Amino acid sequence: MILSMTGFGKGETQFSNKKITVEIRTLNSKNIDLNFRTPHSYRELESSMRGEINKKLVRGKIDVSVFVDNSGSATNTILNKEVIQNYLAQLNDIHQGDTTELLKMAVRLPDALKTEKEAIDEKEKEALLSLFTSTLEKVNQHREDEGLALKKDFSLRLGAIDQLLKDVIAIDPERKERVTEKLTTSLAQLKLEVDQNRLEQELIYYLEKYDITEEKVRLANHLEYFDEIMDQDAANGKKLGFIAQEMGREINTIGSKANHAGLQKIVVQMKDELEKIKEQLLNVL
């Protein structure tokens, strides 16, 4: 099964007077690259979330955001009385003005407010982790949907290369005849006596250098193997990448041995299709 590394999932839940939202975005990456943005009170749960990600998302650039909206009136931000009183005393030393005005100034100064760490109970932890797990499932569903689109595109490209390979097979006998005819004509123009046995040996040697039978067979095998790997359940992006590289080697070799304008044109078309496959493979898990 083809899975894309591009995915998105969003989940929300209500716990007590809080609305908790989890968003997970994934992009392609050679390895797993995690980035968390969570409230301070939830930091202790990051290791658990990281473990779930490693199991379910495998690799990719992954951004996790957790947002908390306190719909109630409770707040964990309080006045830092000692600091404010100290500010007031210093302000009075500078200028003995209206106390209310001085207080307005004091509460705007650094550290006048402090945030107490909010403890979360086990039920809230369970609610968040449950929400996180369900959001991961949405990400994977998104990845599967993207993967189906990628597989469809790969199948079209593979089909195009396979048809071009059939064109190569059809044109190859004509290419060999042209090469033989070209060599014979060139020798005839020299008006030299030629040992026919030696000529035949040299022709065989020359034609063997430009023979593409092995390349045609290997390319056909690679196309078949690529299609087979796409249907495997395990993550297969890296393996498909290796197969695409091998396909490229065979196509390049056919091009270097072509010595035929029509065959060269087919090779260029093959390269174009393969390049599009390689671009899309960067996004396959």
N, C-alpha and C positions, 0 to 999 in steps of 0.2 A: 504493500500500500504506500502510495506517495503521500508524504506529509509536508506541508509548507512550514517554513520557520516564521512566517508572518501570521500573527494572530492577535485577537483582542477579545477580552472578556470583562464584563462589568456586573457586579452584584451588589445588592443593598439589603439590609436587614434592620429591624427596629429592636433595640434592646433597652429596656427601661425608658429613660428620657433621652436616649441617644439614637441617632440615625447613623449607622456605620456603612460606608461605601468602600468597596474594593475594586480597583481597576488594574488590569494586567495587560501590558502590551509587549509583543515579541517581534523581533526583527532577525535577519540572518546574521550569523556569526560562526566562525570556525569552532569556537569553544563556547562554554556557558559563561555569560557575562551578566551578573545580577546587580540590580540597583534598586534599593528599597527607599521609599519615602513614607514613613509611618510616624504617628504621634509617639512622643517619648514613652508614654505609659504602655505601648504595645511592643516596644523594642525587644523585650524578653521572648517574644513569640517568633522573632525573625528566624531563629535557628530551625524551628519546626517547619515554618513556611519554606525555608531554603531546602530542607530535606524533601518536601513534597514536590518542589519544582524540579530537583535533580532526578526524581523518579519519573515524573510525568511529562516534563518538557524536554529533557535530555540536553539540548544545547540551543544556543541562540542568545541574542542580546535581549534581556528581559527586564522590563521596568515594572515594579510593583508599587502602587500608591494606595494608601489607606487613609480615608478621610472620616472624621467624626464631627457630627453636627449635634451640639447639645441643645435640644429643643426646650429643656426645662430652665428654670431660673437659677439653678445651682451653678456656682463658679468656683474654680480652685485658685483664682487670682485674688490676693488680699493686699491690704496696705501694709507696708513695712514701717511700723510706727516708730521704731528707734531711729531709723535712717531719716524719716521725715522730721522728727523732733530735732535731730542734729542739724538738719538743713535750716529749720526755722531759727534756731539759736544763732547760726552763722549769719543768716540774713538779717536778723535783728542787730547783730554787732555792726553790720555794714550800714543799715538804715532802719530806724525804728518807725516802720509804717503801719498801715492797717493789717491786722493779723490775717484777715480773710484773703487779702491780696497776696500776702507772703505765702500763705498756705497753697494758693493756686500755683505759685511759682515752684514751691517745694515738691508737689506731687508730680511735676513734669520733669524733675531732675532724675538722673540715673539711679536705679535700684529702689525707687520710691514704691514700686509695686513688686511683689514677688509671687511666684507661682509655686504652689505646693504640689509635689508629685502625687498624682491621683492613683491610688491602688485599685486594681481591677480584680474582681473575684473569679472563681473557677467557671461559673456559668457564662460570664462575659467572654472569657478566653475560648470556651467551647463554641460560643456563638460566632466569634470572629473566625476561628479555624474552620468551622463548618462552612461559613460564607466563602472563605478563601478556597476551600476544596471545590465547591460548586462553581466558583469563578474559573478555576483551572480547567474544569470540564468544558466550560464554554469556550475557553481559549483553544483547547484541543479540537473541539467541534469546528471552530473557525479554521484551524489548520487543516483539518480533513477536507473541508469544503474547498479551500484553496488548492489542496493537493489534487483533488479530482480535476480541477481546471488545468493544473500543470500536466497531469497525466494525459489528458486529452490533447494538449498542445504537443507533448513529446511524441505521442502516437502519430500525429499528423506529420511531424518532422521526420520520424523514423520511416514512415511510409514513403515520404518524398525521396529520402536517401536510397531506400530499397528500390524504388522505381528507377532512379538514376543509375544504380548499380546494374540493373537489368539492361539499361541503355549501354553501359560500359561493356557488358558481356556480349551484347549484340554487335557492337562496333569493333570489338577487338580483332576478329579474323580479318576484317578489311584493313585494319591498321597494320597487321603483320604483312599482308600482301603488298601494301604500299611501301613499307620499309624495304622488303626484298626487291621490289621493282626499282626503287630508287637506287639501291646499291648496285644492282645489275646494270642499270642504265649508265650510272657514273663510270663503271668499269669499262663499259662498251665505248664510251666516248674517249677513253684514254687510248684506244686502239692498240692494246697490248695483248700478247698471248697469255692466257690465264689457265692455270691448272684447275680443271673443273672440280676435282676431288678436294683440292685445297680451298677453292672458292666455297664449296658446300660446307666445309668445316668452319670457315670463317663466318659464313652466314648463320650457321647454327649457334656459334659462340655469340655473335652480335645479337641475334634474336633472343637468346637466353638472358642476356643482360637487360633486355627490355620486356621480358615476359612478366605479366602481372597476374598469373593464375593464382599464386599463393595469396597475394593481396586481396583478390576478389573473394576467395574462400574465407579468409580471416575476417574481412569486413562483413560478410554475410553472417558469420558466426557471432560477431560482436553485436550486430543488430538484433539477432535472436536472443542473445544473452541479456541485453539491455531490457528488452521487453519482458523477459522472465523475472529479472530482479525487481522491476516495477511492481510486480504482484506479490512480492514477499511482505510479510507482516512487520518485520523489523525495520528500524531506521536504515535507509539505503542510499542517502544522498552522496556520501563519500565514495561508495562502491560504484555508483552510476557515474560519478566524476572520473574515476579511473578507467571505466569502460569507454567513456567519451574520448579520453586521451588516446586510448589505443585505436579507436576509430579514426581519429585525426592522423595518427601515424600511417595507417594503411592508405588513407585518402591522399596524403602528401606523397607517399611512395608511388602511388599510381600516377600522380601528376608529374613526378620527376622522371618517370619512365615512359610517359605518354608518347612524345614525339609525333603528336597528331593533334591538329587544331580542334577537331570536333571533340576529342577526348578531353583536351584541356578545358574546354568550355563546360563539359559535364562536371569535371573536378571542381571548378570554381563554384558551380551551383551546389555541389555536395558540401563544400566548405562553408558556404553561406548558411545552409540548413543546420550544420553541426555547430556553428558559432552561436546560433540562436538557442540551441539546446544547452550549450555550456553556460550561457547567460542565465537561463532559467534554473539551471542546476545549483547555482550559488544560493538559491532560496529553498532548496530541498533539504529536509532534516536527514 
